[in-house]
Every structure is written in C-alpha cells, then in structure tokens.
C-alpha cells in the first residue's frame, strides 16, 4: 500500500521488536500511536515519512511500563500539542513519577473508548508488568488488534483477534534458540512462562485456532511482531508459522496472509 493512500483503517509499524516498539493506527480523520519505545526523533521522523503530521496524532496508548514501550512518552508529550496518554492505572503508577506534566487518562481491560472515529477496546495481557493491556481498534466496520508482550492469550483477547481482519501478533522467539542462547536461566524461564512472550510456535497455533473457528470467512492478515534480536529472525518466524499452518491444512495466501514486522525498519502501511 502506498504510504500516502487514504481511506479506511490502517496500521504501520514504526518499530517492532525487543529493542523498541511503536505503531501508528489511523484513519483519514484520526491518528493514534501505540507505545513509544524508541527515540522520539525516530518516531517523529517515522510519522512524517508515512505521510502523517505528528501534530495530527491525538493520543498515545501504552501497553505497559517496560522501557521498550515507554521510552519517549515525555518527548512526544512535549513535541505533540495536546497529546493524550492512555494506559492502565497500574502502568501509570509505575512511570508517573517521571511524567508529572503529561496529560494522562486511565483505561482498563474490557473498556471501549472513542477517539475520533476509532473505537478502542482494551484487553488484558499476561506479562510480568503492572496491569498490562493490549488494544483493538474498530472503524467503519473494520477491526484490527495489536497483541504483543503476553505469555499466553486469554479468551477476551482471542475473541478480539478472531473478530479482526488484521492482527499484529507477537512471535517473539524460537524455543530452541532460546534454550541455547546466552541469556541467564532466570530470563529464559521468564520468557517461556505464561507471563513472558509468545513464541513462533504459539503464534502459529493461535492463527490455526482462529482459522478453525472462522468458517471460511474473509481471509485475515497477520503481522508477526516483537521479534527478539537474540533468539529469532524474520525467516525463522515466518517459516515456523507456515509449517504449523500447513500441518493443519492451512496455507499462506490461500487461508491467511502473513508478513513479518522488522525491528529497525518502518513497515508498509497496511489497510485493514
């Protein structure tokens, strides 16, 4: 999709990975950011490069307080006039001592808020953070959902993914690579736990479940996200998911479209 094409709900990854995350979700009338885990300079330049004036962004939605998701909250609040920051109360309590002048609003899992012409529904994540939440976006009858930084997928999150025409889904690590990498044992256990991160295999199994339950409806698009620099790479994530799908009789481009979001490159703009 052309960066400057208009019309409809669309999403772009400015950064996606264990070293920093930021996504743009927008329509012609509303622009939102999800997380700000890279430098403010990169975010602002990234917005301009995909045809979005930073001053057009009305809200920043935070998933949790880890640095690779909140690094530039203060900078963006200073650079973007009237920027509203949304997060769970738990997330805000973990970072608010450094962000006294930021215009903050609480949201919670299960709540739906209206931001311009986009309805945003929050849902619980399972991660080692203070009240982490993910977000699902609906506009014009189209839905997309972003789910990363979760060791497992709850039923509410699964339902929102199933209802989405496009989903950004964590595919953080290869389990075998994680076992043999240089991480300390405690970190490996954390990543593999139900409060850690979804593996390539877990992402593949979730896509299979969604397809089994979809009964041949519209072909969804899945963007594999939040890949680890140490224990994954794009070709491995894609191939693992492709093989898991094939084992259950599903094929990429026939039953589902799959792409991989890169850590250090701005993605194309995907129309939902």
Residue pairs with C-beta under 8 A, 6 or more apart in sequence:
1 10
1 268
1 269
1 270
1 271
2 269
3 49
3 50
3 51
3 268
3 269
4 51
5 269
5 271
6 28
7 28
7 271
8 27
8 139
8 140
8 142
8 271
8 272
9 25
9 26
9 27
9 118
9 137
9 138
9 139
9 140
9 142
9 143
9 144
9 271
9 272
10 25
10 26
10 27
10 269
10 270
10 271
10 272
11 23
11 24
11 25
11 26
11 137
11 144
11 146
11 166
11 168
11 223
11 269
11 270
11 272
12 23
12 24
12 50
12 266
12 267
12 268
12 269
12 270
13 22
13 23
13 24
13 168
13 223
13 225
13 261
13 262
13 266
13 267
14 22
14 23
14 24
14 38
14 42
14 43
14 46
14 47
14 266
15 21
15 22
15 37
15 38
15 42
15 46
15 263
15 264
15 266
16 23
16 148
16 168
16 225
16 226
16 227
16 261
16 262
16 263
16 267
17 68
17 226
17 227
17 228
17 229
17 261
17 262
17 263
17 264
18 68
18 172
18 226
18 227
18 228
18 229
18 230
18 263
19 38
19 68
19 229
19 263
19 264
20 37
20 38
20 68
20 71
20 263
21 34
21 35
21 37
21 38
21 68
21 69
21 148
21 226
22 33
22 34
22 35
22 36
22 37
22 38
22 42
22 43
22 46
23 33
23 34
23 35
23 146
23 168
24 31
24 32
24 33
24 34
24 46
24 47
24 50
24 52
24 57
25 31
25 32
25 33
25 34
25 118
25 137
25 144
25 146
26 32
26 52
27 116
27 117
27 118
27 139
27 140
29 116
29 117
30 58
30 115
30 116
30 117
30 118
30 139
31 52
31 56
31 57
31 58
32 57
32 58
32 59
32 60
32 61
32 115
32 118
32 120
32 137
33 43
33 57
33 59
33 60
33 61
33 76
34 60
34 61
34 63
34 135
34 146
35 60
35 61
35 62
35 63
35 69
35 70
36 43
36 60
36 62
36 69
36 70
36 71
36 72
36 73
36 75
36 76
37 66
37 67
37 68
37 69
37 70
37 71
37 72
38 71
38 72
39 71
39 72
39 75
40 72
40 75
40 76
40 79
43 72
43 76
44 54
44 76
44 79
46 266
47 53
47 54
47 57
48 54
49 266
50 266
50 269
54 79
54 80
55 80
55 81
57 80
57 83
58 82
58 83
58 84
58 115
58 116
59 83
59 84
59 85
59 86
59 115
60 73
60 76
60 77
60 83
60 84
60 85
60 86
61 86
61 87
61 107
61 120
61 135
62 69
62 70
62 73
62 85
62 86
62 87
62 91
63 69
63 87
63 91
63 125
63 132
63 133
63 134
63 135
63 146
63 148
63 149
64 70
64 87
64 88
64 91
64 125
64 127
64 129
64 130
64 131
64 132
64 133
64 149
65 91
65 94
65 95
65 129
65 130
66 129
66 149
69 149
70 95
73 85
73 95
73 99
73 102
74 98
74 99
74 102
76 83
77 83
77 85
77 99
77 101
77 102
77 103
82 103
83 103
84 103
84 104
84 105
85 99
85 102
85 103
85 104
85 105
86 104
86 105
86 106
86 107
86 113
86 120
87 104
87 106
87 107
87 133
88 106
88 107
88 108
88 109
88 122
88 130
88 131
88 132
88 133
89 106
89 108
89 131
90 129
90 130
90 131
90 132
91 129
91 130
91 131
91 132
91 133
92 104
92 106
93 130
94 129
94 130
96 104
107 113
107 120
107 122
107 133
108 122
108 131
108 133
109 122
109 123
109 124
109 133
109 156
110 121
110 122
110 123
110 124
110 156
111 121
111 122
112 119
112 120
112 121
112 122
113 119
113 120
113 122
114 120
117 139
117 140
118 137
118 138
118 139
119 137
119 138
119 139
120 135
120 136
120 137
121 135
121 136
121 137
121 138
121 160
122 133
122 134
122 135
122 136
123 133
123 134
123 135
123 136
123 154
123 156
123 157
123 160
124 132
124 133
124 134
124 154
124 156
124 157
125 132
125 133
125 134
125 147
125 149
125 150
125 157
126 132
126 150
126 151
126 152
126 153
126 154
126 194
126 195
127 149
127 150
127 151
127 195
127 196
127 197
128 190
128 193
128 195
128 196
129 149
132 149
132 150
134 145
134 146
134 147
134 148
134 150
134 157
135 145
135 146
136 143
136 144
136 145
136 146
136 160
136 163
136 164
137 143
137 144
137 145
137 146
142 165
142 272
143 160
143 163
143 164
143 165
143 166
143 272
144 164
144 165
144 166
144 167
144 168
144 272
145 157
145 160
145 161
145 163
145 164
145 166
145 167
145 168
146 167
146 168
146 225
147 153
147 157
147 161
147 167
147 168
147 169
147 170
148 168
148 169
148 170
148 172
148 197
148 198
148 225
148 226
149 170
149 197
149 226
150 157
150 170
150 197
150 198
151 192
151 193
151 194
151 195
151 196
151 197
151 198
152 194
152 198
152 202
153 161
153 198
153 202
153 206
158 206
158 209
158 210
161 167
161 169
161 206
161 210
162 210
162 213
162 214
164 220
164 272
165 218
165 220
165 221
165 272
166 220
166 221
166 222
166 223
166 270
166 272
167 220
167 221
167 222
167 223
168 223
168 225
168 261
169 198
169 203
169 206
169 207
169 222
169 223
169 224
169 225
170 197
170 198
170 203
170 224
170 225
170 226
171 198
171 199
171 200
171 203
171 224
171 225
171 226
171 227
171 232
171 237
171 240
171 241
171 260
172 191
172 197
172 198
172 199
172 200
172 226
172 227
172 228
172 231
172 232
173 191
173 197
173 199
173 200
173 227
173 228
173 231
173 232
174 199
174 200
174 231
174 232
174 236
174 237
174 240
175 192
175 199
175 200
175 201
177 230
177 231
177 232
177 236
178 188
178 191
178 192
178 199
178 228
178 231
179 188
181 188
181 230
181 231
182 230
183 191
183 230
183 231
190 196
191 197
192 199
197 226
197 228
198 206
200 224
200 232
200 236
200 237
200 240
200 241
201 240
201 244
203 222
203 224
203 237
203 241
204 240
204 241
204 243
204 244
204 245
205 244
207 222
207 241
207 244
207 245
207 250
207 256
207 258
208 244
208 245
208 248
208 250
210 220
211 220
211 245
211 248
211 250
211 255
211 256
212 248
214 220
219 254
219 255
219 256
219 257
220 256
220 257
221 256
221 257
221 258
221 259
221 270
222 241
222 256
222 257
222 258
222 259
223 258
223 259
223 260
223 261
223 267
223 270
224 234
224 237
224 238
224 241
224 258
224 259
224 260
224 261
225 261
227 233
227 234
227 237
227 260
227 261
227 262
227 263
229 263
234 260
234 262
237 260
238 258
238 260
241 258
242 252
242 258
245 251
245 252
245 255
245 256
250 256
252 258
259 267
259 270
261 267
